[in-house]
Amino acid sequence: TQLAVSLSGQLTRVHEDGIAQVIAEALRRVAAATRVDGCQFVELDESGTVGQVFTSAGPALNDRQGQVPGPDPWLVARLTSGEVVAVSQPEDLPREAMSGWEPGSQTGTCSLLGVPTSLGGRVSSALVLDGGRRSRRWPQALIERLQLVTQILSAAVQRHRHENVLRANVVEIERLNARLQADNVYLKEEIKSYNDFDDIVGDSHS
């Protein structure tokens, strides 16, 4: 709870160019507090496609650029439906996830927790904790606190995106106003030139 309050205050004060670093640091703090191997904050669109991925290992990256992998498709599908996914041991993994896991191998996850959050009536993002190659329980109290953290991160990212859109709109309006002023000056010069020419023609006829 103290972590959620701290993150909320920090994320409301973050500057435009610092959002990625602040969220990465927030995820590192979540990973340390929950004693997991890694933590991701994942944006999801209405079709369940993974968008931007923030990770505790570094700044925000985009999965579509191939820079960092997002959650497995089976996990994304469940998160997109609004389901909290809690895997405590390999036996809890669904069949579609077991194909990438072999007992005794050096890869694969034994435990994980996925916590989605909604915005505007649809799942917009999720927090995913990687428990690594050890079994562990995910108490309901912890899940509820992580849901609050996920909502805070989601609100911060959305606010940052809206501010960027607003800033871009202001820049575009200023550009259009400058162009309009330039067009007005040009039009006035054209009218003045036309009137001067008309006066000259009129004088030559008189």
Sequence and secondary structure as in RCSB ss.txt:
>XXXX:A:sequence
TQLAVSLSGQLTRVHEDGIAQVIAEALRRVAAATRVDGCQFVELDESGTVGQVFTSAGPALNDRQGQVPGPDPWL
VARLTSGEVVAVSQPEDLPREAMSGWEPGSQTGTCSLLGVPTSLGGRVSSALVLDGGRRSRRWPQALIERLQLVT
QILSAAVQRHRHENVLRANVVEIERLNARLQADNVYLKEEIKSYNDFDDIVGDSHS
>XXXX:A:secstr
 HHHHHHHHHHHS  GGGHHHHHHHHHHHHHHHHT SEEEEEEE TT  EEEEEETTEEEEEGGGTSS    HHH
HHHHHTT  EEE SGGGS HHHHTT  TT SSS SEEEEEEEEETTEEEEEEEEEEETS     HHHHHHHHHHH
HHHHHHHHHHHHHHHHHHHHHHHHHHHHHHHHHHHHHHHHHHHHHHHHHHHHHHH 
